[in-house]
Structure formats: structure tokens, C-alpha cells
């Protein structure tokens, strides 16, 4: 695994590539993944370019090969999380329902907490049933800032929420 660190609008971020796919994103408070070696690749430079463009409001969707490590249930949750559009939010319960596990909203929360590539898989868009941000590896303040960033740039058509389709 190769990891590259760069300063961004939200602090020093590390992005890791493994076998030609993005496998990890490290916030400033995160530990570096075991076995990661510092390096630079075309894919990592592209990932940082897209991350900076996202944080500047120039893009809404990432176009990168992603390969997050996780259980089959986690990967299913992350597919549904990734379907929540820019500027929208869904609740943990919404994602559990979309994953055909309506009572597994706590497990959805755990899967989001273990999401190795936040931002690229936008788990910041997943909120409590009351619509308020809860739990985020980068901190609640960052989660709210990302939600606000997307809502601010979405425009007047901003929907209040999004319910993923199973």
C-alpha cells in the first residue's frame, strides 16, 4: 500500500492506494494504515486533485477506482451510502432499510465508522433519524461542515433528505 499526504482545506490528509485502487483516507487524527509506505503515484495525485476540487465546490462526484476493505455487509452498506447524492442526507435507518436489514441501523453506524475511505464514500451524508449529524471519524464539526458545504453549493433545489432505493 502506498500513501501520500497533502495539506487540504480540512487539514493534512493521507490517501492510500493498493493494487490500483483507493483503499484508505486518513484524517489528521487517524493512524497510518499498517504496512503503508509513503510514495506518490498518478492515481494518488488524481485522488488529491478530485478531493481539492470537491472541497472547492468544483465537482460533486468522485471518479476514482475504490476498493475499501470490509465485510460483505459493510461493503453493501457503503454501496448504499455512495448512492446518496451530493447535497442530500439519509438516516442510518434509511440505509439499513435499503440494505434489506431494517433493524440493523446500529450495524450501519458501525460500518460507517469503519469506512476506510470517507469523503470518497460519503458517510458524512448519513445522519441520525432527527436529521442531526452523529458520529464521524473526522469529528462532528467536520461532518457538519461537509454537509453545510454541499448544501451551500447545491442551489435552490436542495432536497431535505434522500431515501435510497433498495
C-alpha positions as CSV (number, residue, x, y, z in Angstrom):
1,X,0.0,0.0,0.0
2,X,1.3,3.4,-1.0
3,X,0.2,6.5,0.9
4,X,0.6,10.2,0.0
5,X,0.0,13.1,2.4
6,X,-1.0,16.6,1.4
7,X,-2.4,19.6,3.1
8,X,-6.0,20.3,2.2
9,X,-8.8,22.7,3.2
10,X,-9.7,20.3,6.1
11,X,-6.1,19.6,7.3
12,X,-3.4,17.2,6.4
13,X,-4.9,14.2,4.6
14,X,-3.4,10.9,3.6
15,X,-4.7,8.9,0.7
16,X,-3.6,5.3,0.2
17,X,-3.6,3.2,-3.0
18,X,-3.5,-0.5,-3.1
19,X,-3.4,-2.6,-6.3
20,X,-4.5,0.4,-8.5
21,X,-7.5,1.4,-6.3
22,X,-8.0,3.9,-3.5
23,X,-8.1,1.9,-0.3
24,X,-7.8,4.4,2.6
25,X,-8.2,8.0,3.5
26,X,-6.6,9.3,6.7
27,X,-7.8,12.4,8.6
28,X,-5.3,14.3,10.7
29,X,-6.4,12.3,13.8
30,X,-6.0,8.9,12.2
31,X,-3.2,6.4,12.4
32,X,-1.4,5.5,9.2
33,X,-2.6,2.1,7.9
34,X,-0.2,-0.8,8.9
35,X,2.2,-1.6,6.1
36,X,1.7,1.7,4.2
37,X,4.8,3.2,2.6
38,X,5.0,6.9,1.7
39,X,5.1,7.4,-2.0
40,X,3.5,9.1,-5.0
41,X,1.5,7.7,-7.9
42,X,-0.6,9.1,-10.7
43,X,-3.7,7.7,-9.0
44,X,-2.9,9.4,-5.7
45,X,-2.3,12.7,-7.4
46,X,-5.6,12.3,-9.2
47,X,-7.4,11.5,-6.0
48,X,-6.0,14.6,-4.3
49,X,-6.9,16.7,-7.4
50,X,-10.5,15.5,-7.1
51,X,-10.6,15.9,-3.3
52,X,-9.4,19.6,-3.7
53,X,-12.0,20.2,-6.5
54,X,-14.7,18.7,-4.3
55,X,-13.7,20.9,-1.3
56,X,-13.7,23.9,-3.6
57,X,-17.2,23.0,-4.9
58,X,-16.0,22.3,-8.5
59,X,-17.1,18.7,-8.6
60,X,-19.9,16.8,-6.8
61,X,-19.0,13.2,-7.7
62,X,-15.6,11.4,-7.5
63,X,-14.4,9.3,-10.4
64,X,-11.9,7.0,-8.9
65,X,-11.4,3.3,-8.5
66,X,-12.3,2.4,-4.9
67,X,-11.6,-0.8,-3.1
68,X,-12.5,-0.4,0.6
69,X,-11.7,-3.5,2.8
70,X,-14.6,-4.7,4.8
71,X,-17.1,-7.5,5.4
72,X,-19.8,-8.2,2.8
73,X,-22.3,-6.4,4.9
74,X,-20.1,-3.3,5.3
75,X,-19.5,-3.2,1.5
76,X,-23.2,-3.4,0.9
77,X,-23.8,-0.5,3.3
78,X,-21.1,1.5,1.6
79,X,-22.7,0.9,-1.8
80,X,-25.9,2.4,-0.5
81,X,-24.1,5.2,1.3
82,X,-22.3,6.0,-2.0
83,X,-25.8,6.3,-3.7
84,X,-26.8,9.2,-1.5
85,X,-26.4,12.2,-3.8
86,X,-24.3,15.3,-3.2
87,X,-26.3,17.8,-1.0
88,X,-28.6,15.2,0.4
89,X,-28.7,13.2,3.6
90,X,-30.1,9.9,4.7
91,X,-30.5,8.4,8.1
92,X,-28.8,5.3,9.4
93,X,-32.3,3.7,9.4
94,X,-32.8,4.6,5.7
95,X,-29.5,2.8,4.8
96,X,-30.5,-0.2,6.9
97,X,-33.8,-0.4,5.1
98,X,-32.1,0.0,1.7
99,X,-29.7,-2.9,2.7
100,X,-32.8,-5.0,3.5
101,X,-31.9,-5.1,7.2
102,X,-34.4,-2.6,8.7
103,X,-33.4,-3.3,12.3
104,X,-29.6,-3.1,11.6
105,X,-29.3,0.7,11.8
106,X,-26.6,0.3,14.6
107,X,-24.7,-2.0,12.4
108,X,-24.9,0.6,9.6
109,X,-23.4,3.1,12.0
110,X,-20.6,0.7,12.8
111,X,-20.0,0.1,9.1
112,X,-19.8,3.9,8.5
113,X,-17.4,4.3,11.4
114,X,-15.2,1.7,9.8
115,X,-15.4,3.2,6.3
116,X,-11.8,3.3,5.3
117,X,-12.3,5.9,2.6
118,X,-14.6,8.7,4.0
119,X,-15.4,11.5,1.6
120,X,-14.9,9.2,-1.4
121,X,-17.7,7.0,0.1
122,X,-19.6,10.0,1.6
123,X,-20.6,8.6,5.0
124,X,-20.8,12.3,6.2
125,X,-24.2,12.3,4.5
126,X,-25.6,9.8,6.9
127,X,-27.3,11.4,9.9
128,X,-29.5,10.5,12.9
129,X,-33.2,10.0,12.5
130,X,-33.7,13.5,13.8
131,X,-31.6,14.9,10.9
132,X,-28.7,15.8,13.1
133,X,-25.1,14.7,12.4
134,X,-23.9,11.9,14.7
135,X,-20.6,10.1,14.9
136,X,-17.9,10.7,12.3
137,X,-14.3,9.6,12.3
138,X,-13.2,13.1,11.3
139,X,-15.3,14.6,14.1
140,X,-18.9,16.0,14.2
141,X,-17.7,19.5,13.4
142,X,-16.1,18.3,10.1
143,X,-19.2,16.2,9.3
144,X,-21.4,19.3,9.8
145,X,-19.0,21.4,7.7
146,X,-19.1,18.9,4.8
147,X,-22.9,18.8,5.0
148,X,-23.1,22.6,5.0
149,X,-20.6,22.8,2.2
150,X,-22.7,20.6,0.0
151,X,-26.0,22.3,0.9
152,X,-24.5,25.8,0.3
153,X,-23.3,24.8,-3.2
154,X,-26.3,22.7,-4.1
155,X,-28.5,25.5,-5.1
156,X,-32.2,26.4,-4.5
157,X,-33.4,22.8,-5.5
158,X,-31.8,21.3,-2.4
159,X,-33.9,18.4,-1.1
160,X,-34.1,18.0,2.7
161,X,-33.2,14.3,2.5
162,X,-32.8,11.3,0.3
163,X,-34.2,7.8,0.8
164,X,-32.0,5.3,-1.0
165,X,-33.9,2.8,-3.2
166,X,-33.2,-0.9,-2.3
